Amino acid sequence: MAIQFDFAGKVAFVTGGGTGIGRATALAFAKAGASVAVVGRTEASTQKPFK
């Protein structure tokens, strides 16, 4: 059974969001309705995965 969360109207700040677990976390927050701010080592790593 999948647990579903509603993050509509919330902001998630994810560090290390360009790759790996951070990227998966950022995508999960976005799918749950949150506005997501992603920080990573390079701008390219934080932009490309989310376009």
N, CA, C and O of each residue as an XYZ file, in Angstrom:
204
protein
N       0.845     -1.177      0.000
C       0.000      0.000      0.000
C       0.886      1.233      0.000
O       1.742      1.384      0.872
N       0.692      2.099     -0.950
C       1.495      3.319     -1.051
C       0.918      4.398     -0.141
O      -0.290      4.632     -0.114
N       1.793      5.038      0.590
C       1.390      6.159      1.436
C       1.407      7.410      0.575
O       2.386      7.663     -0.126
N       0.337      8.196      0.619
C       0.267      9.408     -0.185
C       0.231     10.619      0.724
O      -0.470     10.643      1.735
N       1.003     11.625      0.339
C       1.067     12.865      1.091
C       0.636     14.006      0.196
O       0.819     13.948     -1.020
N       0.064     15.048      0.788
C      -0.325     16.237      0.039
C       0.536     17.398      0.514
O       0.382     17.875      1.638
N       1.437     17.848     -0.341
C       2.309     18.962     -0.009
C       1.919     20.221     -0.776
O       2.738     21.128     -0.924
N       0.689     20.291     -1.261
C       0.223     21.472     -1.985
C       0.351     22.698     -1.081
O      -0.059     22.671      0.079
N       0.923     23.768     -1.626
C       1.100     24.996     -0.856
C       2.321     24.989      0.038
O       2.546     25.949      0.775
N       3.112     23.937     -0.007
C       4.323     23.825      0.810
C       5.551     23.983     -0.072
O       5.485     23.779     -1.284
N       6.678     24.349      0.545
C       7.949     24.462     -0.163
C       8.919     23.452      0.426
O       9.090     23.383      1.643
N       9.553     22.668     -0.439
C      10.569     21.704     -0.016
C      11.924     22.209     -0.495
O      12.081     22.532     -1.672
N      12.895     22.281      0.395
C      14.257     22.705      0.068
C      15.128     21.463      0.127
O      15.333     20.900      1.202
N      15.646     21.026     -1.028
C      16.391     19.768     -1.108
C      17.841     20.056     -1.455
O      18.132     20.607     -2.517
N      18.752     19.684     -0.561
C      20.178     19.815     -0.853
C      20.662     18.523     -1.490
O      20.154     17.443     -1.188
N      21.646     18.640     -2.373
C      22.135     17.459     -3.078
C      21.108     16.919     -4.045
O      21.074     15.720     -4.320
N      20.268     17.800     -4.564
C      19.149     17.378     -5.393
C      19.455     17.106     -6.844
O      18.548     16.760     -7.601
N      20.696     17.248     -7.262
C      21.038     17.032     -8.661
C      21.144     15.579     -9.058
O      20.938     15.239    -10.223
N      21.464     14.712     -8.109
C      21.668     13.296     -8.420
C      21.205     12.420     -7.259
O      20.961     12.904     -6.153
N      21.091     11.151     -7.528
C      20.864     10.149     -6.485
C      19.619     10.335     -5.647
O      18.542     10.651     -6.152
N      19.797     10.129     -4.343
C      18.684     10.195     -3.401
C      18.073     11.592     -3.360
O      16.855     11.736     -3.255
N      18.913     12.614     -3.442
C      18.404     13.985     -3.431
C      17.490     14.263     -4.605
O      16.446     14.896     -4.447
N      17.874     13.793     -5.783
C      17.048     13.980     -6.982
C      15.724     13.249     -6.825
O      14.668     13.805     -7.129
N      15.770     12.016     -6.357
C      14.547     11.236     -6.158
C      13.633     11.903     -5.134
O      12.413     11.912     -5.295
N      14.224     12.458     -4.090
C      13.449     13.153     -3.063
C      12.771     14.386     -3.644
O      11.588     14.623     -3.400
N      13.524     15.172     -4.415
C      12.967     16.378     -5.031
C      11.810     16.031     -5.964
O      10.780     16.705     -5.953
N      11.974     14.995     -6.761
C      10.907     14.577     -7.669
C       9.677     14.092     -6.901
O       8.545     14.363     -7.302
N       9.897     13.381     -5.804
C       8.771     12.900     -4.994
C       7.997     14.062     -4.383
O       6.766     14.050     -4.365
N       8.716     15.069     -3.880
C       8.038     16.254     -3.341
C       7.238     16.959     -4.431
O       6.105     17.379     -4.200
N       7.827     17.088     -5.618
C       7.127     17.746     -6.722
C       5.861     16.980     -7.104
O       4.817     17.587     -7.341
N       5.948     15.660     -7.165
C       4.779     14.840     -7.495
C       3.694     14.954     -6.429
O       2.508     14.793     -6.719
N       4.112     15.234     -5.184
C       3.157     15.378     -4.084
C       2.587     16.792     -4.007
O       1.807     17.100     -3.106
N       2.979     17.661     -4.962
C       2.378     18.988     -5.036
C       3.182     20.124     -4.454
O       2.717     21.263     -4.464
N       4.370     19.859     -3.947
C       5.188     20.910     -3.335
C       5.904     21.735     -4.395
O       6.178     21.255     -5.495
N       6.200     22.977     -4.050
C       7.148     23.772     -4.824
C       8.514     23.353     -4.307
O       8.721     23.290     -3.095
N       9.448     23.065     -5.206
C      10.720     22.488     -4.784
C      11.881     23.403     -5.148
O      12.013     23.832     -6.294
N      12.720     23.698     -4.160
C      13.974     24.417     -4.376
C      15.093     23.391     -4.257
O      15.213     22.705     -3.242
N      15.913     23.290     -5.305
C      16.967     22.274     -5.351
C      18.333     22.944     -5.341
O      18.573     23.898     -6.081
N      19.228     22.436     -4.494
C      20.599     22.939     -4.412
C      21.543     21.778     -4.690
O      21.347     20.668     -4.196
N      22.573     22.052     -5.493
C      23.573     21.040     -5.801
C      24.925     21.685     -5.998
O      25.063     22.902     -5.875
N      25.926     20.875     -6.304
C      27.286     21.392     -6.474
C      27.429     22.262     -7.705
O      28.193     23.227     -7.697
N      26.704     21.935     -8.764
C      26.767     22.746     -9.979
C      25.353     23.093    -10.435
O      24.404     22.352    -10.180
N      25.233     24.223    -11.110
C      23.923     24.634    -11.612
C      23.386     23.624    -12.621
O      22.192     23.327    -12.639
N      24.273     23.104    -13.456
C      23.843     22.145    -14.475
C      23.214     20.898    -13.860
O      22.241     20.367    -14.395
N      23.756     20.432    -12.751
C      23.215     19.215    -12.136
C      21.834     19.440    -11.545
O      21.058     18.494    -11.410
N      21.518     20.679    -11.190
C      20.214     20.950    -10.591
C      19.175     21.386    -11.610
O      17.988     21.416    -11.288
N      19.574     21.722    -12.814
C      18.630     22.156    -13.837
C      18.225     21.025    -14.775
O      17.038     20.826    -15.032
N      19.195     20.292    -15.281
C      18.952     19.285    -16.313
C      17.954     18.195    -15.905
O      17.063     17.882    -16.694
N      18.062     17.607    -14.717
C      17.170     16.488    -14.389
C      15.697     16.857    -14.282
O      14.841     15.972    -14.297
N      15.385     18.146    -14.173
C      14.015     18.550    -13.884
C      13.310     19.213    -15.053
O      12.181     19.679    -14.901
N      13.946     19.268    -16.214
C      13.307     19.908    -17.370
C      12.439     18.931    -18.112
O      11.820     19.291    -19.114
